[in-house]
């Protein structure tokens, strides 16, 4: 599906579910990561995450479109368009739009090993584990104010 087809689908869903026209632009936005779509208050446009269509199908996409159209129509009418507003919750229920979209079927994230730096005091031998390197000429031991030296780098899974 391309942006033109999405535009037509949004206009169709708007007329069928809300009885009102959608007069702005709807498009796919590949930069969306953690959401199915978003309604832009300034321009009244709607962005949709194409991954939801690819992974979960047309029914999920239509649900996301209905959700964003709820924001759109309520905002245009000057009513409560935010998730916490009762107008928004009632309109979602009326048109059968989901409050939240389903989670994507992403691959499991690869665990990367983290680098841990080990510092030790030259006087009292107190050890400090840090994720970020520290300036040993500026910082001293918190226990005895002795000089710190970097001992080694550890790699934790």
C-alpha positions in Angstrom: 0.0 0.0 0.0 1.2 3.5 -0.9 0.4 6.9 0.6 -2.3 7.5 -2.0 -4.1 4.3 -1.1 -3.7 5.1 2.6 -5.2 8.6 2.0 -8.3 7.0 0.2 -8.6 4.5 3.0 -8.5 7.1 5.7 -11.1 9.2 3.9 -13.4 6.2 3.4 -13.1 5.2 7.1 -13.8 8.8 8.2 -17.0 8.9 6.2 -18.2 5.4 7.1 -17.4 5.5 10.9 -17.7 9.2 11.7 -20.0 10.5 9.0 -17.6 13.4 8.5 -14.9 14.0 5.8 -11.2 13.9 6.4 -9.8 17.0 4.7 -6.1 16.7 5.5 -3.2 14.5 4.6 -2.6 10.9 5.7 0.8 9.2 5.1 3.1 6.5 6.2 6.0 7.6 8.4 8.9 5.1 8.6 10.4 7.0 11.6 7.6 6.0 14.0 9.0 3.3 16.3 6.8 2.8 19.4 3.4 3.8 18.1 0.9 2.8 15.5 0.2 6.3 14.4 0.0 9.9 15.4 -2.2 12.9 14.8 -0.4 16.2 14.3 -2.1 19.1 16.1 -0.5 21.8 14.0 -1.2 20.5 10.5 -4.1 18.1 11.3 -2.3 15.5 9.3 -2.1 11.8 10.3 1.1 9.7 10.3 0.8 5.9 10.3 3.5 3.3 11.1 3.6 1.0 8.0 5.1 -1.9 10.1 1.6 -2.5 11.6 0.1 -3.1 8.2 3.0 -5.4 7.2 3.1 -7.4 10.4 -0.5 -7.3 11.7 -2.7 -6.7 8.6 -5.4 -4.4 7.4 -7.8 -4.8 10.4 -5.1 -3.5 12.8 -4.4 -0.6 10.4 -8.1 0.3 10.2 -8.2 0.3 14.1 -5.2 2.7 14.2 -6.8 4.9 11.6 -10.0 5.1 13.6 -8.0 5.9 16.7 -6.2 8.8 15.0 -9.5 10.0 13.4 -11.0 10.2 16.9 -8.2 12.7 17.8 -8.7 14.5 14.5 -12.5 15.0 14.6 -12.6 15.9 18.3 -9.7 18.4 17.9 -11.4 20.0 14.9 -14.6 20.3 16.9 -12.9 21.8 19.9 -13.8 18.9 22.2 -11.5 16.8 24.4 -9.2 15.0 22.1 -6.6 13.7 24.5 -6.4 10.1 25.7 -7.6 11.1 29.2 -10.7 13.0 28.1 -14.1 11.4 28.4 -15.2 12.7 24.9 -12.2 10.8 23.4 -13.0 7.6 25.4 -16.7 7.7 24.4 -15.9 8.2 20.7 -13.4 5.4 20.7 -16.1 3.1 22.1 -18.7 4.4 19.7 -16.7 3.7 16.5 -15.0 0.5 17.8 -11.4 1.9 17.8 -8.8 0.5 20.1 -7.4 2.6 22.9 -3.9 1.1 22.3 -2.5 -0.8 19.3 -1.2 -4.3 19.5 2.5 -4.9 20.1 4.6 -5.5 17.0 6.1 -8.9 16.4 9.7 -7.7 16.5 12.7 -10.1 16.6 14.1 -10.5 20.1 16.7 -7.9 20.7 20.3 -9.1 20.8 21.9 -8.7 24.1 25.1 -6.7 23.9 27.8 -6.9 26.5 28.4 -3.8 28.5 31.8 -2.5 29.3 32.5 -2.0 33.0 35.5 -0.1 34.1 37.2 -1.0 37.4 39.1 1.7 39.4 41.0 1.1 42.6 42.4 3.4 45.2 46.2 3.2 45.6 46.0 3.8 49.4 43.1 1.8 50.8 42.5 -0.5 47.8 38.7 0.4 47.6 37.4 -0.7 44.2 34.9 1.3 42.1 32.9 -0.2 39.1 31.8 2.4 36.6 30.1 2.3 33.2 31.6 5.6 32.2 35.3 6.5 32.5 36.3 9.0 35.1 39.1 11.6 35.1 41.6 10.1 37.7 43.5 13.4 38.0 40.3 15.2 39.1 38.5 12.6 41.2 39.8 10.8 44.4 38.8 7.9 46.6 35.6 8.7 48.5 36.8 6.7 51.5 40.3 8.0 52.1 40.9 10.7 49.4 43.7 8.6 47.9 44.6 8.5 44.2 42.5 6.4 41.8 43.9 4.2 39.1 42.2 2.3 36.4 42.7 -1.4 37.0 40.9 -3.1 34.1 37.9 -3.3 31.8 35.4 -6.0 32.5 32.8 -7.1 29.9 29.5 -8.3 31.3 26.8 -10.1 29.3 
